[in-house]
Amino acid sequence: MILETLPKMESFSQPSGRTEVLTVFCDFDGPLVDVSDRYYNTYQIALNQTYEHYQEDGSFLTPNVLTKEQFWQMKQERVCDQEIALRSGLQLQHIPYFVQQVRAIVNESFLLRKDKFHQGVNWALALLHCQGVRLVVVTLRCQEQVTQLLNNYGLLRLFSGVYGTTDETIAYRNNVECKTALLKKAIAEHGDDRACMVGDTEADILAAQATGISAIALTCGIRSSNYLQQFQPDYIENDLLSLTKTYLS
């Protein structure tokens, strides 16, 4: 549902008498893919490894494993890994090891397999494509991984381009400067006469604002609606399918 405090989607809806192609630059993790299982499993494994590591040194730790709901709520409010570690029963001296484990394994293949496309994403993409919308992925995730995943699910043919990185660590850090540079590159090749950036984090919103295109934030990813509002996106929607229905209506 679009927030009432935001303007109507006039610039996103199809204007009468105009033939410009709408270009939707879209993030991958969050808007298209649900990464919550991967992130939560990463947290569980890293926490267990930390306990085992310090038990070998004779330290006694009392675990407090967060539920997935608790963990994901904190991630959506951008609670840092250090704070999550503290709330999980770790002490200050244990946190660096925990964070190191998280960042070391979050992009391992056995965890990447936990990712899954959000329900309705394939329909949303197909509907947009049928309406002549140009779809372009702009992601901090490795370009090769994204291209392969889209191809595996028969979705690559719907996209006019995929812009990603070669650094597996950037996506987890959510680097704004890198996201902006990728979006600028995509815009240079596909144009921005009628374009928007669809994403689930502050990096997507800030990149869109820096390049002068509409920023559409989705709350199905790693940031909550309340958190995203402070960056003043042009629109906020629940997910890509809801956004597509709004566009088609």
C-alpha positions as CSV (number, residue, x, y, z in Angstrom):
1,M,0.0,0.0,0.0
2,I,1.3,3.4,-0.9
3,L,1.8,5.7,2.0
4,E,-0.7,8.6,2.1
5,T,2.1,11.1,2.9
6,L,3.7,10.5,-0.5
7,P,2.5,12.0,-3.8
8,K,0.5,10.1,-6.3
9,M,2.4,8.0,-8.7
10,E,1.8,10.4,-11.6
11,S,5.4,10.1,-13.0
12,F,5.3,6.3,-12.8
13,S,1.9,5.7,-14.3
14,Q,1.5,5.7,-18.1
15,P,1.0,9.3,-19.3
16,S,-1.4,9.9,-22.1
17,G,-0.1,11.0,-25.5
18,R,3.5,10.0,-24.7
19,T,5.5,7.2,-26.2
20,E,8.7,7.3,-24.1
21,V,9.6,3.8,-22.9
22,L,9.6,3.5,-19.1
23,T,12.9,2.1,-17.8
24,V,12.8,0.4,-14.4
25,F,16.2,0.0,-12.9
26,C,15.7,-2.6,-10.2
27,D,17.8,-4.0,-7.4
28,F,18.2,-7.7,-7.1
29,D,18.4,-8.7,-3.4
30,G,15.3,-7.5,-1.7
31,P,13.0,-6.5,-4.5
32,L,13.3,-9.7,-6.5
33,V,15.0,-12.1,-4.2
34,D,14.2,-12.9,-0.5
35,V,17.5,-13.1,1.3
36,S,16.1,-13.4,4.8
37,D,16.8,-17.2,5.2
38,R,20.4,-16.7,4.0
39,Y,21.0,-13.9,6.4
40,Y,19.4,-15.6,9.3
41,N,21.3,-18.9,8.7
42,T,24.5,-16.9,8.4
43,Y,23.8,-15.4,11.8
44,Q,23.1,-18.8,13.4
45,I,26.2,-20.4,12.0
46,A,28.5,-17.4,12.9
47,L,27.0,-17.3,16.4
48,N,27.6,-21.1,16.9
49,Q,31.2,-20.8,15.5
50,T,31.9,-17.9,18.0
51,Y,30.6,-20.0,20.9
52,E,32.7,-23.0,19.9
53,H,35.8,-20.8,19.3
54,Y,35.7,-19.2,22.8
55,Q,34.7,-22.4,24.6
56,E,38.0,-23.9,23.3
57,D,39.7,-21.1,25.2
58,G,37.9,-21.8,28.4
59,S,35.4,-19.0,28.1
60,F,31.8,-19.6,29.3
61,L,29.1,-18.0,27.1
62,T,25.4,-18.1,27.6
63,P,23.7,-18.2,24.2
64,N,20.6,-16.2,23.4
65,V,19.8,-17.2,19.8
66,L,17.3,-14.7,18.3
67,T,14.3,-16.0,16.5
68,K,14.2,-15.3,12.8
69,E,11.4,-12.8,13.4
70,Q,13.5,-11.0,16.0
71,F,16.6,-11.0,13.8
72,W,14.9,-9.8,10.7
73,Q,13.1,-7.0,12.4
74,M,16.5,-5.8,13.6
75,K,18.0,-6.1,10.2
76,Q,15.1,-4.1,8.7
77,E,15.7,-1.3,11.2
78,R,19.4,-1.5,10.3
79,V,20.6,-2.6,13.7
80,C,24.3,-3.3,13.2
81,D,25.9,-6.8,13.5
82,Q,27.7,-5.7,16.7
83,E,24.4,-4.8,18.4
84,I,22.9,-8.1,17.2
85,A,25.8,-9.9,18.7
86,L,25.3,-8.2,22.1
87,R,21.6,-9.1,22.1
88,S,22.6,-12.7,21.4
89,G,24.6,-13.0,24.5
90,L,28.1,-12.2,23.3
91,Q,30.4,-9.8,25.1
92,L,32.4,-7.0,23.6
93,Q,35.6,-9.0,23.3
94,H,33.7,-11.7,21.3
95,I,32.1,-9.4,18.7
96,P,35.0,-8.9,16.2
97,Y,35.3,-12.7,15.8
98,F,31.5,-13.0,15.3
99,V,31.4,-10.2,12.7
100,Q,34.4,-11.7,10.9
101,Q,32.6,-15.0,10.6
102,V,29.4,-13.4,9.3
103,R,31.2,-11.6,6.5
104,A,33.3,-14.6,5.7
105,I,30.4,-17.0,5.1
106,V,27.4,-14.8,4.0
107,N,28.3,-15.3,0.3
108,E,29.3,-19.0,0.5
109,S,27.5,-21.1,-2.1
110,F,25.7,-23.3,0.5
111,L,24.1,-20.2,1.9
112,L,23.4,-18.5,-1.4
113,R,21.2,-21.5,-2.2
114,K,18.9,-20.3,0.5
115,D,17.9,-17.3,-1.6
116,K,14.6,-17.5,-3.4
117,F,12.5,-15.2,-5.6
118,H,9.6,-13.5,-3.9
119,Q,6.2,-14.9,-4.6
120,G,4.7,-13.1,-7.7
121,V,8.0,-11.7,-9.0
122,N,7.9,-13.7,-12.2
123,W,4.4,-12.5,-12.9
124,A,5.3,-8.9,-12.1
125,L,8.3,-9.0,-14.4
126,A,6.4,-10.7,-17.2
127,L,3.5,-8.1,-17.0
128,L,5.9,-5.2,-17.0
129,H,7.8,-6.6,-20.0
130,C,4.5,-7.2,-21.9
131,Q,3.6,-3.6,-21.3
132,G,6.9,-2.5,-23.0
133,V,8.7,-1.5,-19.8
134,R,12.5,-1.8,-20.1
135,L,13.8,-3.8,-17.2
136,V,17.4,-3.4,-16.0
137,V,19.0,-4.9,-12.9
138,V,21.4,-2.7,-11.0
139,T,22.8,-4.6,-8.0
140,L,25.8,-4.7,-5.7
141,R,25.8,-8.5,-5.9
142,C,28.2,-10.2,-8.3
143,Q,27.0,-9.7,-11.8
144,E,27.9,-13.3,-12.8
145,Q,25.8,-14.7,-10.0
146,V,22.8,-12.6,-10.8
147,T,22.9,-13.3,-14.5
148,Q,23.1,-17.1,-13.8
149,L,20.2,-17.0,-11.4
150,L,18.0,-15.1,-13.8
151,N,18.9,-17.5,-16.6
152,N,18.3,-20.5,-14.4
153,Y,14.7,-19.3,-13.7
154,G,14.0,-18.3,-17.3
155,L,13.9,-14.6,-16.4
156,L,17.0,-13.3,-18.0
157,R,15.2,-12.8,-21.4
158,L,13.0,-10.1,-19.7
159,F,15.9,-7.8,-18.9
160,S,17.7,-5.4,-21.2
161,G,20.8,-5.3,-19.0
162,V,22.4,-6.6,-15.7
163,Y,24.8,-4.3,-13.9
164,G,26.6,-5.8,-10.9
165,T,30.0,-6.1,-9.3
166,T,32.9,-8.5,-9.1
167,D,33.4,-8.0,-5.4
168,E,31.4,-10.4,-3.2
169,T,31.7,-8.2,-0.1
170,I,30.2,-5.0,-1.4
171,A,26.5,-6.2,-1.3
172,Y,26.6,-7.0,2.4
173,R,28.2,-3.6,3.1
174,N,25.5,-1.9,0.9
175,N,28.0,0.7,-0.4
176,V,26.1,3.8,-1.6
177,E,29.0,5.1,-3.8
178,C,29.3,1.9,-5.7
179,K,25.5,1.7,-6.2
180,T,25.4,5.2,-7.5
181,A,28.3,4.5,-9.9
182,L,26.5,1.4,-11.2
183,L,23.3,3.3,-11.7
184,K,25.0,6.1,-13.5
185,K,26.6,3.5,-15.9
186,A,23.2,1.9,-16.5
187,I,21.5,5.2,-17.2
188,A,24.3,6.2,-19.6
189,E,23.5,3.1,-21.7
190,H,19.7,3.0,-21.3
191,G,18.7,6.7,-20.7
192,D,16.8,8.4,-18.0
193,D,14.1,10.4,-19.9
194,R,11.4,8.3,-18.1
195,A,13.0,6.1,-15.5
196,C,12.9,5.0,-11.9
197,M,15.0,3.0,-9.5
198,V,13.3,0.3,-7.5
199,G,15.1,-0.9,-4.4
200,D,14.8,-1.9,-0.8
201,T,17.6,0.1,0.9
202,E,18.9,3.6,1.5
203,A,21.6,2.9,-1.1
204,D,18.9,2.5,-3.9
205,I,17.1,5.7,-2.8
206,L,20.3,7.8,-2.5
207,A,21.6,6.5,-5.9
208,A,18.3,7.5,-7.5
209,Q,18.3,10.9,-6.0
210,A,21.9,11.5,-7.0
211,T,21.1,10.7,-10.6
212,G,17.9,12.6,-10.7
213,I,15.4,9.8,-11.3
214,S,12.4,8.6,-9.2
215,A,13.1,6.5,-6.2
216,I,10.7,3.7,-5.4
217,A,11.3,1.8,-2.1
218,L,9.9,-1.6,-1.5
219,T,9.4,-2.9,2.1
220,C,9.7,-6.6,1.2
221,G,13.5,-6.5,1.6
222,I,16.0,-5.7,4.3
223,R,14.6,-2.3,5.4
224,S,11.3,-1.4,7.0
225,S,8.9,1.2,5.8
226,N,9.7,3.4,8.8
227,Y,13.4,3.3,8.2
228,L,13.0,4.0,4.4
229,Q,10.8,7.0,5.0
230,Q,13.6,9.1,6.5
231,F,15.4,9.0,3.1
232,Q,12.3,10.5,1.4
233,P,11.8,8.2,-1.6
234,D,9.2,9.3,-4.1
235,Y,7.0,6.2,-3.5
236,I,6.9,3.3,-1.1
237,E,5.2,0.0,-2.0
238,N,5.1,-3.4,-0.4
239,D,6.6,-5.5,-3.2
240,L,7.1,-5.6,-6.9
241,L,3.8,-7.2,-7.7
242,S,1.9,-4.5,-5.8
243,L,3.9,-1.9,-7.6
244,T,3.1,-3.5,-11.0
245,K,-0.6,-3.6,-10.2
246,T,-0.4,0.1,-9.4
247,Y,1.3,0.8,-12.7
248,L,-1.1,-1.2,-14.7
249,S,-4.1,0.4,-13.0
